Each structure stands twice: as structure tokens, then as C-alpha cells.
Amino acid sequence: NGGDQEAEYRAQTRLWLRLLACTTLIEGELRRRFREEFDFTMPRFDVLAQLDREPSGLVLGELPKRLMVSAGNLTPIVDRLVEDGFITRTPSNLDRRVQIVCMTVEGRKAFRRMAKSHGSWLAEL
């Protein structure tokens, strides 16, 4: 009946809100640990995680799709990773308008260290 459906809906909504609260708390703690232990941000880590899966690099335009962010939001993150020597950005040999981003050896080493900690933190949290 209608009362049962309403109670079920309220229970589902409470569960959803609890899951959202947990996600927010865990994400906040991960952000804090990345900042304190590595002087790094989650968005920068997320870019490196995508590039770690693609040893030959990625077309720059593919990153916003994979990370579900706008290209405009991603540009300063990529710029900073290039400046800090974690990634390279070079024109494609096939089409000079297309940029290819690759992780550097140093970037991969740093990413692997951070990824190991990230895995431990998730297990702990």
C-alpha cells in the first residue's frame, strides 16, 4: 500500500544520504592526506592515474571525457603537471593540432608511491 511505499522511499533516501556523507568524509580525508604527505591534489593524482593506464600516452582531449570534467578545468592541472616534470605534452606526429600527454619516468615513480599510499588509506578508511 501507499504507506509501505512511502516508508521504503524514506529508508532509501536515508541510505543514499548516509552513503553520500561517507563519500564526502572519505574524499575530504584523502584530499588532506595527499596535501600533507605529498603536497599534491586529488585532481592531479586522477590525471596521473589515467596516464598510468596508457603507457604510450593519451590524446589530451580524451582526459576530460575520462575524468568527467571540462577541458577548461583540466588545463591548469595539466599545465602544473608539465611544469613539475610529471608529464609531457607534445604535438601528435599525425596532426600537429592534437596534443599527446605522457607520464615521465619521474612522474610514474611519484605516482606509484602515491598510489600505494592511496590504496592503504582507502583500506584503512
N, C-alpha and C positions, 0 to 999 in steps of 0.2 A: 504494500500500500504506500501512499504518499509519505507517511511518517517514517517508514523504514528507509525509503529512498533519500529523504532529507537527512536522516541520521548518517547514512552511508556517505552522502556527499560531504557532510561536515567532517567525518572521520578522514576522508580522502584529502580534504583541504588542509586539515591539521597536519597530516602526514607530509604533504607537499611543503608546507611552511617549515616544518621541522627539518626536512631534508635540505631546503634552501638555506636555513640558518646554519646547519652543519657545514654545508659547502662554503658559505661565506666565512665562517670561522676558520676553517682549514686553509682556504685560499689566503686569508689575511696572515695567518701564521707562516705559510710558505713564503709569501712576499717578504715578511720581516726577516726570515732566516736567509733568504737569498741576498737581501740588502746587507745584513750584518756579517754574514760569513763570506760572501763573495763580492760585495759591492756591485751587485748585478740585479736586474729586474726580471720579473716573470715574462714580460713580452719579449725581452732579448733572449731568454732561455728558450721560449717557444719557437722563435725563429731558428735558433741553433738546432733544436730537436728536429725540425722539419728538414734542415740541411744534412743532419746526421744520417737520415734515411736515404739521402740521394748523394752518394759519394762523387758523382760526376757533376753535381750542381743542379740548380733549378733555374728556370726562366723566372726572372723577378716578378713578372705578372702573375705567376702561379701562387706565390706566397700569400697574398691577401685572400685568395679563394680558400686555401688550405687552413688559414688561421681565422677565417671569417671576420676579417677587419677590412677597413677601407685602405686603399693604396696610400692615401694621404696620411693616415695614422702610422702606416708601416715605414714610410720614407725616413723619418728621423731615427727610427730604430735601426734600420739598415745602415744609414749614414754613420751612426755611432759605432756599430759593429765593424764597419770598414775602417774607421779611424783608429779603433783599438786593436786592429790586426786579427780579429776573429774570423772575418770573412773577406772575400774579394768580390768585386763587381766588375765584370768585363763585358764588352760588346760581343755578341754572337758572331762567329765567323760567317754564318749563313745570312744573317740580316743584322746590320750594324745598329738598327733601331732597338733591337732586343738585347736586354741585359741578362747576363748569366751570373748568378751568385753561387759561390762555393765556400765551404768552410776551409780555413787554413789548417795546417798541421797544429799550430798553437791553439787555434780555436777548437779543434777536435779534442785536444788534450784537456783544455779547460772545460769543455762541455762534458766530457766523460767524468771528470771529477765532480762537477755539479750534479750530473745525472745520478751518480752513485749516492750522493747525499740526499738528493730529491727522493729517490726510492726509499731510503732509510726513514726519512721524515714522514713520508706517506704511510709507511708500515706502522710507525710509532703513533701517528695521529689517528 
